[in-house]
Amino acid sequence: MKRSALVLTLAALLCAFTSCGSRSTDDTDASPVAMSSTKAVSEKTETAAPKETKKNEEETTVSTEAVTASEHSTAAVNTAESVTEQASQNETAPFAGTAFKRGTVNGNVYTSEYAGFRFTAPEGAQFYDEEQIERANTTPLLYMSEEEKSRFMTGTLDTSVRYTDLGGDVSIWYYDTKLRYPETPDISAEDFIQKEFFEADYEIRPKDMEGPEKVTVGGMDYVRFSWTSLGHPYCMYVRRIDDDFIVKIDAAEDAIGDIESRITAIE
């Protein structure tokens, strides 16, 4: 998505949460009769009780502005919640008719019966809860064009875990390649990396790239690719599961070191 589009969208949301664009309480009818009448009443009132009148006007202005800001804020929140709810309802729709089934988290272990593997995180690591996963899969849609939404929704984040003490993280994604690449639905893991990584448009080009290379992890064949960006190390493991889906396991920072030993096949 173009940066300009995101900036405009965020600016619009920011405006909605403030009172920008709201009509000031000082905007009155500018007709001669109204101005004359207002002036006459104003002069009499100011003569009788100038301090009290000024105080009342200030209180009225503040009260009106507060109500206006509140109305704009409520409208913006309702709009965001409505779009998020719609995105959430649509998020699993593209995978209907496939064998895809979400994995489960029990303690520090993620298990995908569908993909046939387990990932065991270090003790103390924190997995995303269901609400966080939903937000990760839906919030980006708020700032996307229809074309971008269609592409984004061909994949889903199934789990993500943060290594709180070590400073690393692991995320596991699934992509329906028949939807994502209708012209090459049986795309290989190597070609998937080529399209997703090498053909992507980056503002900051990755460095220290290694791979793609075939590796065996947990008794299963993956394609591994690693790189650095702004001095931070990243790595991905990609494997085709069946005719429909590819799984991508992303690791960052200290999670990279022993990730292969933490992925095991389900017997």
C-alpha positions as CSV (number, residue, x, y, z in Angstrom):
1,M,0.0,0.0,0.0
2,K,1.3,3.4,-0.8
3,R,2.6,5.4,2.1
4,S,0.6,8.5,1.1
5,A,-2.7,6.5,1.3
6,L,-1.8,5.3,4.8
7,V,-0.8,8.9,5.9
8,L,-4.1,10.3,4.6
9,T,-6.1,7.6,6.3
10,L,-4.4,8.1,9.6
11,A,-4.8,11.9,9.3
12,A,-8.5,11.4,8.7
13,L,-8.8,9.2,11.8
14,L,-6.8,11.7,13.8
15,C,-9.1,14.5,12.6
16,A,-12.1,12.4,13.6
17,F,-10.8,11.9,17.2
18,T,-10.4,15.7,17.6
19,S,-12.8,18.6,16.9
20,C,-11.2,19.7,13.7
21,G,-13.7,20.8,11.1
22,S,-16.4,21.3,13.7
23,R,-18.4,24.5,13.6
24,S,-17.3,27.1,16.2
25,T,-19.9,28.3,18.6
26,D,-18.9,31.9,17.6
27,D,-20.3,31.4,14.1
28,T,-23.6,33.4,14.1
29,D,-26.0,34.7,11.5
30,A,-24.2,37.5,9.7
31,S,-27.3,39.4,8.6
32,P,-27.5,43.2,9.5
33,V,-30.7,42.6,11.6
34,A,-29.1,39.8,13.6
35,M,-25.9,41.8,14.1
36,S,-27.7,44.9,15.2
37,S,-30.0,43.0,17.5
38,T,-27.1,41.1,19.0
39,K,-25.1,44.2,19.5
40,A,-27.9,46.0,21.3
41,V,-28.6,43.1,23.6
42,S,-24.9,42.6,24.1
43,E,-24.4,46.2,25.1
44,K,-27.2,46.1,27.7
45,T,-26.0,42.9,29.1
46,E,-22.4,43.9,29.4
47,T,-23.5,47.1,31.2
48,A,-25.6,45.2,33.7
49,A,-23.3,42.2,34.4
50,P,-20.2,42.1,32.1
51,K,-18.2,39.6,34.1
52,E,-21.1,37.2,34.5
53,T,-22.0,37.3,30.8
54,K,-18.4,36.6,29.7
55,K,-18.2,33.7,32.1
56,N,-21.4,32.2,30.8
57,E,-20.3,32.5,27.2
58,E,-17.0,30.8,27.9
59,E,-18.7,27.9,29.7
60,T,-21.2,27.5,26.8
61,T,-18.3,27.5,24.3
62,V,-16.3,24.9,26.2
63,S,-19.4,22.7,26.7
64,T,-20.3,22.8,23.1
65,E,-16.8,22.1,21.9
66,A,-16.6,19.1,24.4
67,V,-19.9,17.7,23.0
68,T,-18.7,18.1,19.4
69,A,-15.4,16.4,20.1
70,S,-17.1,13.6,21.9
71,E,-19.5,13.0,18.9
72,H,-16.6,12.9,16.4
73,S,-14.6,10.5,18.6
74,T,-17.6,8.2,19.1
75,A,-18.3,8.2,15.3
76,A,-14.6,7.4,14.5
77,V,-14.5,4.5,17.0
78,N,-17.8,3.1,15.8
79,T,-16.6,3.2,12.2
80,A,-13.3,1.4,13.1
81,E,-15.2,-1.3,15.1
82,S,-17.6,-1.8,12.2
83,V,-14.9,-2.3,9.6
84,T,-12.9,-4.6,12.0
85,E,-16.0,-6.7,12.6
86,Q,-16.6,-7.0,8.9
87,A,-13.0,-7.9,8.3
88,S,-13.1,-10.5,11.1
89,Q,-16.2,-12.2,9.6
90,N,-14.5,-12.3,6.2
91,E,-11.0,-13.5,7.4
92,T,-11.7,-17.2,7.3
93,A,-14.1,-17.2,4.3
94,P,-11.4,-17.7,1.6
95,F,-10.4,-21.0,3.2
96,A,-13.8,-22.7,3.0
97,G,-13.6,-26.0,1.2
98,T,-9.9,-26.7,2.1
99,A,-8.5,-29.0,4.7
100,F,-7.0,-26.0,6.6
101,K,-7.5,-26.1,10.4
102,R,-6.1,-23.7,12.9
103,G,-3.5,-24.9,15.3
104,T,-3.7,-24.9,19.1
105,V,-1.6,-23.5,21.9
106,N,-1.2,-25.4,25.2
107,G,1.2,-23.8,27.6
108,N,4.4,-23.1,25.7
109,V,3.6,-25.6,22.8
110,Y,1.9,-24.8,19.5
111,T,0.5,-27.8,17.6
112,S,-0.8,-27.9,14.1
113,E,-2.4,-31.3,13.3
114,Y,-3.1,-29.9,9.8
115,A,0.6,-29.1,9.1
116,G,1.9,-32.1,11.1
117,F,4.3,-30.3,13.5
118,R,4.8,-28.8,16.9
119,F,6.7,-25.8,18.0
120,T,7.9,-25.6,21.6
121,A,8.7,-22.1,22.8
122,P,11.1,-21.4,25.7
123,E,9.6,-21.3,29.2
124,G,8.2,-17.9,29.9
125,A,7.6,-17.0,26.3
126,Q,4.2,-15.3,25.6
127,F,1.9,-16.5,22.9
128,Y,-0.7,-14.1,21.4
129,D,-4.2,-14.7,22.7
130,E,-7.2,-15.0,20.4
131,E,-8.0,-11.3,20.4
132,Q,-4.4,-10.4,19.5
133,I,-4.4,-12.9,16.6
134,E,-7.7,-11.5,15.4
135,R,-6.4,-7.9,15.5
136,A,-3.2,-8.9,13.6
137,N,-5.4,-10.5,10.9
138,T,-7.9,-7.7,10.6
139,T,-6.5,-4.4,11.6
140,P,-4.2,-4.0,8.5
141,L,-7.4,-4.3,6.3
142,L,-8.6,-0.9,7.6
143,Y,-5.8,0.8,5.6
144,M,-5.8,-1.3,2.4
145,S,-7.4,-0.9,-1.0
146,E,-9.8,-3.6,-2.1
147,E,-7.0,-5.2,-4.2
148,E,-4.7,-5.2,-1.3
149,K,-7.3,-6.7,1.0
150,S,-8.0,-9.6,-1.5
151,R,-4.3,-10.5,-1.5
152,F,-3.8,-10.1,2.3
153,M,-6.7,-12.4,3.0
154,T,-5.2,-15.3,1.1
155,G,-3.0,-15.8,4.2
156,T,-3.6,-16.0,7.9
157,L,-1.4,-15.6,11.0
158,D,-2.1,-18.7,13.1
159,T,0.1,-17.9,16.1
160,S,2.8,-15.6,17.3
161,V,5.0,-15.8,20.3
162,R,7.4,-13.3,22.0
163,Y,10.6,-14.5,23.7
164,T,10.2,-12.0,26.6
165,D,13.6,-12.5,28.2
166,L,15.6,-13.2,25.1
167,G,14.3,-10.5,22.7
168,G,13.1,-12.7,19.8
169,D,9.8,-13.8,18.3
170,V,8.3,-16.5,16.1
171,S,5.2,-16.2,13.9
172,I,3.5,-19.0,11.9
173,W,1.5,-18.1,8.7
174,Y,-0.5,-20.2,6.3
175,Y,-1.1,-19.1,2.7
176,D,-3.7,-20.5,0.2
177,T,-1.6,-20.5,-2.9
178,K,-4.6,-21.2,-5.2
179,L,-6.0,-17.9,-4.1
180,R,-2.8,-16.0,-3.8
181,Y,-1.3,-17.2,-7.1
182,P,-4.1,-18.4,-9.3
183,E,-1.8,-18.5,-12.4
184,T,0.7,-20.8,-10.5
185,P,-1.4,-22.4,-7.8
186,D,1.1,-25.3,-7.2
187,I,4.0,-22.8,-6.6
188,S,7.0,-24.4,-4.9
189,A,8.4,-23.2,-1.6
190,E,11.5,-21.8,-3.5
191,D,9.3,-19.8,-5.9
192,F,7.1,-18.6,-3.0
193,I,10.1,-17.0,-1.4
194,Q,11.2,-15.5,-4.7
195,K,7.8,-13.8,-5.2
196,E,7.2,-12.9,-1.6
197,F,10.7,-11.6,-0.9
198,F,12.8,-10.9,-3.9
199,E,10.0,-9.4,-6.0
200,A,8.7,-7.3,-3.1
201,D,9.0,-3.5,-3.1
202,Y,11.1,-2.4,-0.1
203,E,11.9,1.1,1.1
204,I,14.9,-0.4,2.9
205,R,16.6,-3.2,1.0
206,P,17.5,-6.3,3.1
207,K,21.2,-7.2,3.5
208,D,23.3,-10.3,4.2
209,M,20.8,-12.6,2.4
210,E,21.5,-16.3,2.6
211,G,19.6,-18.9,0.6
212,P,17.1,-20.1,-0.3
213,E,18.4,-23.5,0.7
214,K,16.7,-26.8,1.4
215,V,16.9,-28.1,5.0
216,T,15.4,-30.9,7.0
217,V,13.7,-29.7,10.2
218,G,11.8,-32.1,12.5
219,G,12.0,-34.8,9.8
220,M,10.3,-32.6,7.2
221,D,11.7,-30.7,4.2
222,Y,11.7,-26.9,4.4
223,V,13.3,-24.1,2.4
224,R,15.2,-21.7,4.6
225,F,16.1,-18.1,3.8
226,S,17.7,-15.5,6.1
227,W,18.6,-11.8,6.0
228,T,19.2,-8.7,8.1
229,S,17.4,-5.4,8.1
230,L,18.7,-2.3,9.9
231,G,21.1,-4.7,11.7
232,H,18.4,-7.1,12.9
233,P,18.5,-10.8,11.9
234,Y,15.5,-12.6,10.4
235,C,14.9,-16.0,9.0
236,M,12.0,-17.9,7.4
237,Y,11.2,-21.6,6.9
238,V,8.7,-22.4,4.1
239,R,7.1,-25.8,3.3
240,R,4.2,-26.8,1.1
241,I,1.7,-28.8,3.1
242,D,-0.8,-29.9,0.4
243,D,-2.3,-28.8,-2.9
244,D,-3.8,-25.7,-1.2
245,F,-1.4,-24.4,1.5
246,I,2.1,-23.3,2.2
247,V,3.3,-22.8,5.8
248,K,5.8,-20.0,6.6
249,I,7.6,-19.9,10.0
250,D,9.2,-16.5,10.7
251,A,11.9,-16.1,13.3
252,A,13.6,-12.9,14.5
253,E,16.5,-12.0,16.7
254,D,17.5,-14.5,19.4
255,A,14.7,-16.9,18.4
256,I,16.7,-17.8,15.3
257,G,19.5,-19.6,17.2
258,D,17.7,-22.8,18.2
259,I,14.4,-22.6,16.3
260,E,15.1,-25.8,14.3
261,S,15.4,-27.9,17.4
262,R,12.1,-26.5,18.6
263,I,10.2,-27.7,15.5
264,T,9.2,-31.4,15.7
265,A,7.0,-33.7,13.6
266,I,3.8,-35.1,15.1
267,E,4.2,-38.9,15.2
